[in-house]
């Protein structure tokens, strides 16, 4: 039975439990506001829903298990954040033996998350749609970079495209 477009959208609004919902909303809060500011409200809504569709499709291409939750959509937002704000810092709250916070660059945090998802996908850890996350990250990053490349979003001094161009120029200058 082939899923319909409505199913690829509706799954994004269903969650397994409150912890699943709250985890997604926390990441959406941290990364979503800045992306929405760059895309505008309507553009952000379309991007978010399309990110969920692409994440669901990426999952369905390889996995037979159903997918549930906004994680793929949130991963798309996070991928776009990486393209648009790679050098910004994110405050991380922890509570292991101690309680506290630390700052980490968004590029390090997001690449860690991508690596974590790749590792657990390869290990075959069931119960989590790692492929949906990875598809979302890829979609969001590619859309963010494309919008910068074709100038539909104004370029900024510290977006990923600018950083890559500066690196290319430094390499040419050295040689």
C-alpha positions as CSV (number, residue, x, y, z in Angstrom):
1,X,0.0,0.0,0.0
2,X,1.6,3.2,-1.2
3,X,1.3,6.2,1.3
4,X,-0.4,9.3,0.1
5,X,0.8,12.9,0.3
6,X,-1.7,13.5,3.2
7,X,0.0,10.6,5.1
8,X,3.4,12.1,4.5
9,X,2.2,15.3,6.1
10,X,0.0,14.0,8.8
11,X,2.6,11.7,10.3
12,X,4.6,14.8,11.3
13,X,1.9,15.8,13.8
14,X,1.7,12.4,15.6
15,X,4.1,11.4,18.3
16,X,4.7,8.2,20.3
17,X,4.6,9.9,23.7
18,X,5.1,13.3,25.5
19,X,8.9,12.9,25.7
20,X,9.1,12.4,21.9
21,X,6.9,15.5,21.3
22,X,8.9,17.6,23.8
23,X,12.3,16.6,22.4
24,X,11.2,17.6,18.9
25,X,9.8,20.9,20.2
26,X,13.0,21.7,22.1
27,X,15.1,21.3,18.9
28,X,12.5,23.2,16.9
29,X,12.6,26.1,19.5
30,X,16.4,26.2,19.4
31,X,16.9,26.1,15.6
32,X,13.5,27.0,14.2
33,X,13.2,30.7,15.2
34,X,16.3,31.8,13.3
35,X,15.4,29.8,10.2
36,X,11.9,31.3,10.2
37,X,13.4,34.8,10.5
38,X,15.3,34.1,7.2
39,X,12.6,32.3,5.3
40,X,9.5,34.3,6.5
41,X,6.4,32.7,8.1
42,X,4.9,31.3,4.9
43,X,8.2,30.1,3.4
44,X,9.1,28.5,6.7
45,X,5.8,26.6,6.9
46,X,6.2,25.3,3.4
47,X,9.8,24.4,4.0
48,X,9.0,22.6,7.3
49,X,6.2,20.5,5.8
50,X,8.2,19.7,2.7
51,X,11.1,18.7,5.0
52,X,8.8,16.2,6.7
53,X,7.6,14.8,3.4
54,X,11.2,14.4,2.2
55,X,12.3,12.8,5.5
56,X,9.3,10.4,5.2
57,X,10.2,9.6,1.6
58,X,13.9,9.0,2.5
59,X,12.8,6.7,5.3
60,X,10.3,4.8,3.2
61,X,12.8,4.2,0.3
62,X,14.8,1.8,2.5
63,X,12.8,1.0,5.7
64,X,9.6,-0.9,5.8
65,X,8.7,0.3,9.3
66,X,6.3,3.2,9.6
67,X,7.6,6.6,10.7
68,X,6.0,8.9,13.3
69,X,6.8,12.4,14.6
70,X,8.2,15.7,13.6
71,X,11.9,14.6,13.9
72,X,12.5,14.6,10.1
73,X,10.9,18.1,9.8
74,X,13.0,19.3,12.7
75,X,16.1,17.8,11.2
76,X,15.4,19.7,8.0
77,X,15.2,22.9,10.0
78,X,18.5,22.0,11.7
79,X,20.1,21.3,8.3
80,X,19.0,24.7,7.1
81,X,20.3,26.2,10.3
82,X,23.7,24.6,9.5
83,X,23.7,26.3,6.0
84,X,22.6,29.7,7.3
85,X,24.2,30.0,10.8
86,X,27.2,27.6,11.0
87,X,29.3,29.6,13.4
88,X,26.6,30.5,15.9
89,X,26.8,29.1,19.4
90,X,24.2,26.9,21.1
91,X,23.9,26.6,24.8
92,X,23.5,23.0,26.0
93,X,22.0,22.1,29.3
94,X,23.2,18.9,31.0
95,X,22.4,16.9,34.1
96,X,24.6,13.9,34.7
97,X,26.4,14.0,38.0
98,X,26.4,17.8,37.9
99,X,23.9,20.3,36.5
100,X,25.1,23.1,34.2
101,X,25.4,24.5,30.7
102,X,28.1,24.9,28.1
103,X,28.4,26.6,24.7
104,X,29.2,24.7,21.6
105,X,29.3,25.9,18.0
106,X,26.3,24.9,16.0
107,X,28.4,23.3,13.3
108,X,29.9,20.9,15.9
109,X,26.6,20.1,17.5
110,X,24.8,19.5,14.2
111,X,27.6,17.4,12.7
112,X,27.7,15.4,15.9
113,X,24.0,14.7,15.6
114,X,24.4,13.7,11.9
115,X,27.3,11.4,12.8
116,X,25.3,9.9,15.7
117,X,22.4,9.2,13.3
118,X,24.7,7.6,10.7
119,X,26.3,5.4,13.3
120,X,23.0,4.2,14.8
121,X,21.5,3.7,11.3
122,X,24.5,1.5,10.4
123,X,24.2,-0.4,13.6
124,X,20.6,-1.2,12.8
125,X,19.2,0.2,16.1
126,X,15.5,-0.2,15.6
127,X,12.7,2.0,17.0
128,X,14.1,5.3,15.8
129,X,13.8,6.6,12.2
130,X,17.4,7.5,11.7
131,X,17.0,7.6,8.0
132,X,14.2,10.1,8.3
133,X,16.5,12.3,10.4
134,X,19.4,12.0,7.9
135,X,17.0,12.7,5.0
136,X,15.8,15.8,6.8
137,X,19.3,17.0,7.5
138,X,20.3,16.6,3.9
139,X,17.1,18.2,2.5
140,X,17.4,21.2,4.9
141,X,21.1,21.8,4.2
142,X,20.7,21.5,0.4
143,X,17.7,23.9,0.4
144,X,19.5,26.4,2.6
145,X,22.6,26.3,0.4
146,X,20.5,26.5,-2.8
147,X,18.6,29.5,-1.5
148,X,21.9,31.2,-0.8
149,X,23.5,30.2,-4.1
150,X,20.6,31.6,-6.3
151,X,20.3,34.7,-4.0
152,X,16.7,34.0,-2.9
153,X,18.1,34.6,0.6
154,X,20.5,37.5,1.2
155,X,24.0,36.4,1.8
156,X,25.6,37.1,5.1
157,X,29.2,37.3,6.2
158,X,29.0,34.0,8.1
159,X,26.7,31.7,6.2
160,X,28.1,28.4,5.0
161,X,28.4,29.4,1.4
162,X,30.4,32.5,2.3
163,X,32.7,30.4,4.6
164,X,33.3,27.9,1.8
165,X,34.1,30.6,-0.7
166,X,36.5,32.3,1.7
167,X,38.2,28.9,2.3
168,X,38.5,28.4,-1.5
169,X,40.0,31.9,-1.9
170,X,42.5,31.3,0.9
171,X,43.6,28.0,-0.7
172,X,44.1,29.7,-4.1
173,X,46.1,32.5,-2.5
174,X,48.4,30.1,-0.7
175,X,49.1,28.2,-3.9
